[in-house]
Amino acid sequence: MNIQQNISLKPYNTFGIDARAAHFVEIRSLEELQELLKTEGSSNKLVLSGGSNMLITEDLEQLVVYLNIKGKKVIEETHNSVLVEAMAGENWHEFVLWTLAQDYGGIENLSLIPGNCGTAPIQNIGAYGVELKDVFDSCEAVEVQTGRVKSFSREDCQFGYRDSFFKNAGKDRYIITSIRLNLTKNEHKLNTSYGAIESELQKQQIEKPTIKDVSEAVISIRQSKLPDPKLIGNSGSFFKNPVLSAEEFREFNQEHPRAPHYQVAEDEFKVPAGWLIEQCGLKGSRFGDAGVHKNQALVLVNYGSASGNEILDLADMIRETVLRKFGIEIVPEVNIISSIR
C-alpha cells in the first residue's frame, strides 16, 4: 500500500475532469482497506471506484482512496436461481457480460451502465424498467470508523429512486466492498416493455428474445443515444427524472398534454428530465468545453478541458431554466465532489 502525492484524477473519473489529489492510494484487498482505516483514521477521505457518478469541482486536499478490489463468483445455486457475488472494483458492464455468458438472467436491462459494482447500490442503478434492488440480495461494507465488516440486506439498504441508505444516513460511514445478487438460471423473466427495447428487437426481427438479445438491444439503444465516456467525458444521466404528485401532474398535463410520462405509483408520475431540458432549447448547446449532448439532453459532457465548476455552472443554469419554464425542479443524480479542508 503506497500513498502517492499530487496525482491527477483525470483517469479516475468518467467526466475527465483534470483535478488533482494531494494524497492518493490504491486499495486492492479488504485487508489493505482495513489497514488503511486503522492507520489513517476515519476522517478526510474520498473513496473512488468507477468514478462514473461524480463531478469533481476542484483539486482535493483529502486522501483519495481508489477502491480496486477484484473478484466474482457463484455463492450458491438451485435449479432456477443463482446467488452471485462481485467485489467492489469489478466493472459493472463486464460483470453483466459475465452473468450473460453463464446464462444468468436479471440484469440484462442494466447493460452498459458505467461504473463499478461497489457503487451500484449507492445509486440503486436502474435502466429500462429494471433497478438493482429488483435482484439485490445483500452487500458487505466496511465501517470507516472501526474497520469492521457489516452485511446489509436489501431492506437495510433502504433503496429508493436512485437513492439508498448509503447516500443518506450511511454516507461517509461505510465503504461497500462486495455485492450479492439473486439471478435466474432457466425461467428468465424478460422485461422488454420499457423504452425502445421492443422496437429494437422488432428491428432485428427477433420474436422470441433471450437475455442476451435484450442486453444487445439495450446496448444498441444506449450507444445510439449516449456518448462513450472514453471519447467524450460524461457521467451518463446528470439529472434525476422528477416525480410529480397526482395533483402536480394534473396541472402539468393540462398545460403540456403531449409530454411523455410514466406512472410509478397510484399518485405519482415521472416526467423525463431530458424532455424538459430539450423543450427549453438546450439540447446540443455548448458553452466552451461544457455542453449538453446533441442526442440526449439528460447528459452533460466535457468536450475536452472543461473544469468541474464549468460543468456545475451549466447544470445550475439548466435547473433554473427548467424551473422558470415548467415550475419543476430537477436535481442532479451525480455526486458533486469538492475538497474537505
N, C-alpha and C positions, 0 to 999 in steps of 0.2 A: 504494500500500500504506500503510494508515493504522492504526497501533497505537492502540487505544482503551483507556480506563481504566474500571474499575468497571462492567462490563457484566453484566446479568442473563443467565443461561444458560437461563432457562425456555423460550424459543422454540427452543432448540437441543438439547433432549433430550426424547424422547417420554414419559418419566415425568413431565415438567412440574415438575421439582424447581427451586425458585427459588433456586439457589445463584448466587454472583456470581464473575466472573473479574476479578482485579486488572488483568490485561492481556489484550487480545483483538484478533485480526487476522483479516480475511477474505482468503483467497487464491483468485484466480480463474485462475491460469495456472501452468504448470510453471516458467516463468521467475521469477515472483513468489516461488514456493516456494524456488527455489534461491537467490534474492537474500536472502530472509529467513534461510535457514540460514547464509549467508555472513556476514551482519551480526549475527545474534543468537546465533550459536553453536549447539551441538547439545544442550545440557542444559536441564532445567527447562521442558519443553514438554508440552502435551497437544493431540493432534490430534483434532478433532471432524469428523465428516462428517454422517451422517444422525441421529446421536445416539440410535439405536434399540436398541443393545445394551449399555447402560451405566446405572449408577446412581451419581449424584454425591452424595457423602455430606457435603460441606462446601464452603464458599467456597474458590476455588482461587487460590493465590498465583502459580502458574506461568503462563507465556504460553499462552493457549488459541488454537490455530490452527484456524480454521474453513475446511476444505477444500471449496471450491465451484467446482471445475474442471468445466466442462460440455463435452458433445460426444459423439456416437455416429456410427458409420459402418461400412460394409462394407469389409473389407480385401481379401478375395479370395473367389471362389466358383466352384463347379463345377456340374454338372447337379443334384446332390443334396446338396451341402453348401455352407455359407457360414461364413466366419470374420468375426465382428463384433467391434467394439471399442466400449467405453463408458468415458468418463472418470469419475474417482472421484466427482465431485459429482452425477452423474446419479441421480435417484431410481430405486431398483430396480424397483418395480412399474411405473412409467411406461416403463422400459426393456423390461420383459416385454411390455407392451401394444404397444410399437413393433415388437418382433420378431413378435408375432402379426399385426399389421397387414401385415407383409411376407410372412406365411405361413412364417415360420421357426420350426421346432419344436425342443423340447429343454428349455425352461424354463417351460412352461405350468403344471407342477405347483408351481412356486415363485411363483405369482401372489400378490399382496397381502402378501408378506413386507415388513415395514417396513425402512427404512434406505436407504443409498445403495450404488452399485456398488463403491466403493472399499473398503468394509468387508466385502463379501460373501466374499472369500477368507479373511479373518482367521478367520471363524467356520465356513467351509465350510458356508454356509447350506443348509438342506435341509427338505423337507416332502413328505409323501405319496409316499414311496418314491424320491424324487429328491434328489440332492445336487449342489452346484455342481461338485464335482470330476468328475462324470459328463460334463460338457460343456466343462470348463475346458481352454483351450489354454495361456495364459500371462498374466502381468501384468507391468507395469513399476512400479518403485518407486524412490524417491529415497533414497539412503543419507544419513541425517541428519548424520553426521559430516563427509562430504566433499561432499555435494550432487550426487554422480554418479548417473546413472540406470542401473539394472540390470534386466535381464529375468529373470523367474523362470518356469521351465517347471512343468508340473503336478507332476513329480517333485520339483523344487526346493521346492515349497510344502509337501511332507510332510503332505498332508491326512489327517485322522482325523475321528472323530465330533465335530462342532462344534469342530474343532481344526485347527491348521496351524502351519507354521514361524513365522508372524507373531505367534502367541500364545506362543511359546516362545523359541527361540534368537534369532529375529528381532525380538522385542518391543522397541519403542522405538528400534530401529536403522534401520528402513525405513518410508517413507510411501508407500503404494500410490497411484499416480496414474492408472492405467488398467488395464482387464482385457480379455482377448480370449477369446471362446467359440466353439466349433465347434458349429454348429446344422445341422439338416436343412432341405431345401427341398421335397422331394417325398415321399419314402418315410418319413414320420414314424413313429417308434416310440412309440406311446402307452403310458403306464403308468397303468392305471385300477384296478389290483387292490388298492391300499393304502387303508386307511381307508374312508371313506364315499363315495368317488368313484363307484363302480359303482352304489350305491343312489341317489345323487343323479341320475345320468344316467337311470336307470330311472324315477325320479320325473318327470323331464322328457320321458319317452318317446323318448329318443334311443338308437337301436340301433347306429348307425354314427357315433360321435363324431369330430369334428375336434379339432385342437389348441385352437381357440377354445372348443369345447364343454367340454373338460377344464378349461381355465382358468376358465370361468364356473362350473363345478361346484365347483372349489376355492374360488373367491371366495365362493360361496354358503355353503359349509360353514364357511369361516373367519369370515364375517360373523355366522353363527348362533352361533358358539362364542366368538369373541374380540372384546374391546371395541376400538372405534376410538380410537387414541391422541389424536385431535383432540377427542374427547368425554370420555374418561376416561384419565388418564395411566397408561401402562403400557409395558413393553418386550417385549411378546409373552411367549413361554415364558421363565420366570425360571430354571427348573432344567433340567439335562440329564436325560434318561431314563437311569437306571442300567443298566449292562451287567453281568450276573452270569455267573460261570463256570458250567460244566455242573454242578459239584458244588454250588455255591451255589444254583443254580436248582432242583436236585433237592430240596434241603431246603426251599426257599421254596415250591415247588409242592406238596409233601406237606402243608404247613400251610395253603396257600391255593390249592386246586386250580382254583378258578374265576377266578383272577386273569388278566387279559389279558397276553399276552406275545408277543414276536416273536423268532424265531431269526435271529441276524445272522451267525453263523459256526457251524462244526461244534461248537464247545464254548462258545459264548457266546449268551446270551439277554438281550433287552432287556425291561425291565418299565416301563410308563408311570408316570412320577413323579406325574402328575396323579391316577392311580388310587390310588396310595399315600397322597397327601395327602387325597383325598376320603374314604378309608377311616378316616382319623384324625378325621373330622368337621370338617375345617377349610374345606371348600368354602363360599364365600359369607360366611365370617367377616369381621368388621370390627373394627379397633382404632383409634378416632379416624378419621383420613382415610386410613389404611393398611389394605388389605384383600386378601382372596383373592377373585377374581372368581366370581360366582354361577354362571356357565356353564362355566367352565374353571378347575379348581383349580391348573393349572400357571402361571396368570397372576396376578401380584401387581399391585395397582392403587393409584393415588393418586387419591382421590376429591376432592381439592381442594388442600389445603395441607400434605400430609404432607411431612416432611423426608426426606432420603435416609437418615438414620440410623434413622428410624422404620420405613421400608421394610426396611432391613437387619436391624433387631431382629426384625421379623416373619419374615423369611426364616430367621434363626437359630433362632427358636422352632419353625418348621415342620421344619427339618432335625433338630432334637433330638427332636421328637415322632415323626417317621418312623423315626428310628434306634431309639428305645425300642420302638416297636410292632413293627417288622419286622426290625430288625438290619441295615438297608440304609442306606447313606449316600448322600444326594443332594447334588449340588454345583451351585452357580449356573452358569448359562450366560452370564449377563450379566457385564460387567466392572465391578468395584467401584472407583470413582474417588475418591481423596482428594487432598488438597493435598500437593505436594512443597515442603518449606521448606528 
